[in-house]
Amino acid sequence: MTNNIRKISIGSDYKNDAMHYAVGQQVYGGHEISHILLDDSDNSYNIHIKKNNEILPWKKFNSNMAISVEYDLEY
């Protein structure tokens, strides 16, 4: 798994209808997106959220969907 994804957008119409998820974004009742990972074993993107230092898997998108990925350029 890699961990340099900053933002992922799901949907074929990026500007109007896609759902956007970014590291640091507040979601789901006070949780924060902690990281977005590409799982090479099944080519899926996995979003993990954090609250009170507990990290949980939240969403998983397979590569059959229209996905746009933005990488973190700070190394």
Summary of the structure (lengths in Angstrom):
residues: 75
radius of gyration: 12.1
end to end distance: 16.6
largest distance: 34.6
contacts: 189
relative contact order: 0.30
helix: 0%
strand: 61%
